[in-house]
Every structure is written in structure tokens, then in C-alpha cells.
Amino acid sequence: MTVTTDAILRAVVDQAYPALRQMSGREQRQAVLRLLETDKILVILDNMDMVGDTEAILSELTPHLQNSRIVITSQYLVRFSNLSDHHLSKMSYADTIELFMVEAARRHIEMAVQVAEGEIAAIVGYIDGL
């Protein structure tokens, strides 16, 4: 799956500024870029190593981040100017299974809650953790 800057900006509209949906795509894009400059917006881009050209996206967005910030998660080091990196250790296998179960219960996903721990462990192993 490829994520583009426009897709990220549309997500900002959907999550924080739904009134902008009535604008055309170009107007919407310009409005969100202005908001990134003037408002304090936190954009979280999760698993960027899986979804697109992180460098191209950051190149487009960083000039507009006077007051806003972007947090990127990635399993791999992302290199970009003015980027601070913070290495986090991988969750333990047991913690991953526990988080899976807690989130399934919180989201009322009955199928996952009723699955045996061994099957959850197999899923977590297959996806290489969370």
C-alpha cells in the first residue's frame, strides 16, 4: 500500500477539520497546509516503512510545520534532515499477546477474546509482533 501526502492531508481533514470536506481537493490541500503552519496539529504516521516514500512525504510537509509536529513510527531507521530519532525496543512476546488480548476486549471483538492463547500466539508470531 502506498500512502501519499494528499492521503495524509485528507486524513487530517477527516479527523480534525471535517468542515473542509466541502472544498475542492486543491483548496482543501492548501487549507490543511496553512493549518499545519498556524495551528498545533500532531500528525502520527504509523508503520511508515510499510506504506510509502517517507522522504517524499516529509519533504512536502516539513516546510509547513511551524507549529505542528509529525511523529513517525517505523521498524527501520528513517533518515531525514531535522528529524530526531528515538529507538524503542521491541515489545516482548508476552507483552504483545497481552496487548492483543486487552485491545480485543476493549474493542469488543468477541472472536479474538474467545480464541485460545496458543492461537493468538500463532497470530502474533505470524505478524512478527505488534
Secondary structure, 3 states (H helix, E strand, C coil): CCCCHHHHHHHHHHHHCHHHHHCCHHHHHHHHHHHHHHCCCEEEECCHHHHCCHHHHHHHHHHHCCCCEEEECCCCCCCCCCCCCCCCCCCCHHHHHHHHHHHHHHCCCHHHHHCCHHHHHHHHHHCCCC
